[in-house]
């Protein structure tokens, strides 16, 4: 099961799913309160409501403990489901929730995302024209992707529509929740952080995640932004398949100096100084 980030929809996985289907049946639901998702029955929406809704989908689909992969908010939800005993494995791609309450690092991600929403509202009318060029698509998605031009104009417009139609973003931005340690730690957790993440930077939130979940495998996804499925869906798929144990995959990466990192070094993340 694939879980998207805040203001996105299940369609953000469309380019990744074909690489997973040879190994798994795949579901990519849209989160409650997001464009195409279930309507919230209680406001303000908090994380537990989103987790409950995905657990409801699991029960309706007669799924006990599927493998999960989630990006940003979806990664956080996947970890919470693992804490409830509902996951066989979790691959969390730049998961949200790893910040310190009352500190600047916690306040910055919602501020960045609010700015993205404001910019999208201002540019919405001209977006069909902007998205015609590779440069326009790249600039439109620069906050969440390194290579926004990988998407078509229609996909950029659809992604922006999803963002603007997310009714629970203000609720979640106003929350002071964060990821709480799970005891005992869930099995088979991979934290895969985007090297070029501008929303949850590797050296800030990635470092917190490594400290708070030392038993998890920590890897860095090279050259991709906060939503790595836009930049490199094949890399994301390989990372997910390795986390599920479906295939033996070695994710290629490079250190900030450009030197190649061995598979073993990548798994521990020790070549990246993010402490």
C-alpha positions as CSV (number, residue, x, y, z in Angstrom):
1,X,0.0,0.0,0.0
2,X,1.4,3.4,-1.1
3,X,0.6,6.5,0.9
4,X,1.1,10.0,-0.4
5,X,2.1,13.2,1.3
6,X,0.0,16.2,2.4
7,X,-1.9,18.0,-0.4
8,X,-1.1,15.2,-2.8
9,X,-3.3,12.3,-3.9
10,X,-2.9,8.6,-4.7
11,X,-2.1,9.6,-8.3
12,X,1.3,10.8,-7.3
13,X,2.4,7.2,-7.4
14,X,1.3,6.6,-11.0
15,X,4.8,6.6,-12.5
16,X,6.1,4.3,-9.7
17,X,3.4,1.6,-9.7
18,X,4.3,-0.1,-13.0
19,X,7.8,-0.9,-11.5
20,X,6.2,-2.6,-8.5
21,X,3.4,-4.6,-10.1
22,X,5.7,-7.5,-11.1
23,X,6.3,-8.2,-7.4
24,X,3.3,-7.0,-5.6
25,X,-0.4,-6.2,-5.8
26,X,-0.5,-2.4,-5.3
27,X,-3.0,-0.1,-3.7
28,X,-2.6,3.7,-3.6
29,X,-5.5,5.3,-1.8
30,X,-6.1,9.0,-1.4
31,X,-6.0,10.2,2.2
32,X,-9.1,11.5,3.9
33,X,-9.7,15.2,3.3
34,X,-7.5,15.2,0.2
35,X,-8.7,15.6,-3.4
36,X,-10.6,12.4,-4.1
37,X,-10.4,11.0,-0.6
38,X,-13.1,10.4,2.0
39,X,-14.8,13.4,3.6
40,X,-13.7,14.1,7.2
41,X,-16.5,13.6,9.8
42,X,-14.7,15.3,12.6
43,X,-12.7,18.6,12.6
44,X,-10.1,19.6,13.1
45,X,-8.5,16.5,11.5
46,X,-5.5,15.1,13.3
47,X,-3.1,12.4,12.4
48,X,-5.0,9.7,14.2
49,X,-8.0,10.3,12.0
50,X,-6.0,9.7,8.9
51,X,-4.4,6.6,10.4
52,X,-7.9,5.3,11.4
53,X,-9.2,5.9,7.9
54,X,-6.3,3.9,6.3
55,X,-6.9,1.1,8.9
56,X,-10.6,1.2,7.8
57,X,-9.5,0.7,4.2
58,X,-7.3,-2.2,5.3
59,X,-10.3,-3.9,7.0
60,X,-12.6,-3.3,4.1
61,X,-10.0,-4.8,1.7
62,X,-9.4,-7.7,4.1
63,X,-5.8,-6.8,4.4
64,X,-4.1,-7.7,7.7
65,X,-0.4,-6.6,7.5
66,X,0.5,-5.4,4.0
67,X,3.8,-3.8,3.1
68,X,3.7,0.0,3.3
69,X,5.6,2.7,1.5
70,X,4.8,6.3,2.3
71,X,6.1,9.8,1.4
72,X,6.1,12.7,3.9
73,X,2.8,12.6,5.7
74,X,2.2,9.1,4.2
75,X,5.4,7.9,5.7
76,X,4.4,9.1,9.1
77,X,1.0,7.3,8.8
78,X,2.8,4.1,7.7
79,X,5.0,4.2,10.7
80,X,1.9,4.7,13.0
81,X,0.2,1.7,11.3
82,X,3.3,-0.4,12.0
83,X,3.0,0.6,15.6
84,X,-0.6,-0.7,15.6
85,X,0.7,-4.0,14.2
86,X,-0.7,-3.5,10.7
87,X,2.4,-3.5,8.6
88,X,4.8,-6.2,7.5
89,X,7.3,-3.6,6.5
90,X,7.6,0.2,6.1
91,X,9.5,2.2,3.6
92,X,9.2,5.8,4.7
93,X,10.4,8.3,2.1
94,X,11.3,11.6,3.9
95,X,8.6,11.0,6.5
96,X,7.0,13.9,8.4
97,X,6.7,14.0,12.1
98,X,10.4,14.1,12.9
99,X,10.9,17.5,14.6
100,X,11.2,18.9,18.1
101,X,8.2,20.4,19.6
102,X,8.4,24.2,20.1
103,X,11.5,24.6,18.0
104,X,12.2,26.3,14.7
105,X,12.8,23.1,12.8
106,X,9.2,22.0,13.5
107,X,7.7,25.4,12.4
108,X,9.5,25.6,9.1
109,X,7.9,22.7,7.1
110,X,4.3,24.0,7.5
111,X,5.6,27.5,6.7
112,X,7.2,26.2,3.5
113,X,4.1,24.3,2.5
114,X,1.8,27.3,3.2
115,X,4.0,29.3,0.9
116,X,3.8,26.6,-1.8
117,X,0.0,26.7,-1.5
118,X,-0.1,30.5,-1.7
119,X,2.1,30.5,-4.8
120,X,0.0,27.8,-6.4
121,X,-3.2,29.9,-5.9
122,X,-1.6,33.0,-7.4
123,X,-0.3,31.1,-10.4
124,X,-3.2,28.8,-11.0
125,X,-4.8,30.8,-13.8
126,X,-1.5,31.0,-15.8
127,X,-0.3,27.5,-15.0
128,X,-1.6,25.9,-18.2
129,X,0.7,28.3,-20.1
130,X,3.6,28.0,-17.7
131,X,3.4,24.2,-17.7
132,X,3.9,24.0,-21.5
133,X,7.7,24.4,-21.1
134,X,10.1,22.2,-19.3
135,X,11.5,25.3,-17.4
136,X,8.0,26.3,-16.4
137,X,7.2,22.8,-15.0
138,X,10.5,22.7,-13.2
139,X,9.9,26.1,-11.6
140,X,6.3,25.2,-10.7
141,X,7.4,22.1,-8.7
142,X,10.8,23.4,-7.5
143,X,9.8,23.1,-3.8
144,X,9.1,19.4,-4.0
145,X,11.2,18.1,-6.9
146,X,14.5,18.7,-8.6
147,X,13.2,17.7,-12.0
148,X,9.6,18.8,-12.2
149,X,9.9,18.8,-16.0
150,X,9.7,15.0,-15.8
151,X,5.9,15.4,-15.5
152,X,3.7,16.4,-18.4
153,X,1.8,19.7,-18.4
154,X,-1.4,17.8,-17.6
155,X,0.3,16.1,-14.6
156,X,1.5,19.4,-13.2
157,X,-1.9,20.9,-13.5
158,X,-3.4,17.8,-11.8
159,X,-0.9,17.9,-9.0
160,X,-1.7,21.6,-8.4
161,X,-5.4,20.9,-8.4
162,X,-4.8,18.2,-5.8
163,X,-2.9,20.7,-3.7
164,X,-5.6,23.4,-3.9
165,X,-8.4,20.9,-3.2
166,X,-6.9,19.5,0.0
167,X,-9.4,20.7,2.7
168,X,-7.5,19.4,5.7
169,X,-4.1,21.1,5.1
170,X,-5.0,24.0,7.5
171,X,-6.0,21.5,10.2
172,X,-2.7,19.6,9.9
173,X,-0.6,22.7,9.7
174,X,-2.2,23.9,13.0
175,X,-1.3,20.7,14.8
176,X,1.6,20.4,17.3
177,X,1.8,16.6,16.8
178,X,5.0,14.8,16.1
179,X,6.1,11.2,15.6
180,X,6.3,9.4,19.0
181,X,8.7,6.5,19.6
182,X,7.1,3.1,19.0
183,X,7.7,0.4,21.6
184,X,8.6,-2.1,20.6
185,X,10.1,-0.7,17.3
186,X,8.2,-2.1,14.3
187,X,10.1,-4.7,12.2
188,X,11.7,-3.9,8.8
189,X,11.6,-0.2,8.7
190,X,13.5,1.7,6.0
191,X,13.9,5.5,6.3
192,X,14.8,6.7,2.8
193,X,15.6,10.4,2.8
194,X,15.7,12.6,-0.3
195,X,19.1,14.2,-0.6
196,X,17.7,17.4,-2.1
197,X,14.7,17.7,0.2
198,X,13.7,21.4,0.6
199,X,10.6,20.7,2.8
200,X,12.1,18.3,5.4
201,X,15.9,18.8,4.9
202,X,18.2,15.8,5.3
203,X,20.5,17.6,7.7
204,X,17.6,18.7,10.0
205,X,14.7,16.2,9.9
206,X,16.7,13.3,8.5
207,X,19.1,13.7,11.4
208,X,16.3,13.7,13.9
209,X,14.8,10.6,12.3
210,X,18.1,8.7,12.5
211,X,18.5,9.5,16.2
212,X,14.9,8.7,17.1
213,X,14.8,5.4,15.1
214,X,18.3,4.0,15.4
215,X,17.1,0.4,14.6
216,X,15.8,1.4,11.2
217,X,17.8,1.1,8.1
218,X,18.7,4.7,7.0
219,X,19.5,5.5,3.3
220,X,19.8,8.6,1.3
221,X,18.2,8.9,-2.1
222,X,20.6,10.8,-4.3
223,X,19.6,13.8,-6.5
224,X,15.9,13.8,-5.6
225,X,13.5,16.2,-3.9
226,X,10.9,15.9,-1.2
227,X,8.6,13.9,-3.5
228,X,11.1,11.5,-5.1
229,X,8.5,9.8,-7.2
230,X,8.5,12.9,-9.5
231,X,12.3,12.9,-9.9
232,X,13.1,9.2,-10.1
233,X,10.2,6.7,-9.9
234,X,12.5,3.8,-10.7
235,X,14.8,4.6,-7.8
236,X,11.8,4.8,-5.5
237,X,10.5,1.5,-6.8
238,X,13.9,-0.2,-6.3
239,X,14.1,1.2,-2.7
240,X,10.6,0.0,-1.9
241,X,11.2,-3.5,-3.3
242,X,14.4,-3.8,-1.3
243,X,12.5,-2.8,1.8
244,X,9.8,-5.5,1.2
245,X,12.3,-8.1,0.5
246,X,10.8,-8.8,-2.9
247,X,14.1,-8.5,-4.7
248,X,17.8,-7.8,-3.8
249,X,18.4,-4.3,-4.9
250,X,21.4,-2.0,-4.3
251,X,20.4,1.6,-4.5
252,X,23.1,3.6,-6.3
253,X,24.1,6.9,-4.6
254,X,26.9,9.4,-4.3
255,X,28.2,11.3,-1.4
256,X,28.1,15.1,-1.3
257,X,31.7,15.1,-2.6
258,X,30.7,13.0,-5.6
259,X,32.4,9.8,-4.5
260,X,30.5,6.6,-5.0
261,X,29.0,5.0,-1.8
262,X,29.0,1.2,-1.4
263,X,25.7,-0.5,-0.8
264,X,26.7,-1.2,2.8
265,X,27.7,2.3,3.5
266,X,24.5,3.6,2.0
267,X,22.4,1.4,4.3
268,X,24.0,2.9,7.4
269,X,24.1,6.4,6.0
270,X,27.6,6.9,7.6
271,X,29.0,8.6,4.6
272,X,26.6,11.4,5.0
273,X,27.3,13.8,7.9
274,X,23.8,14.8,9.0
275,X,24.3,14.7,12.7
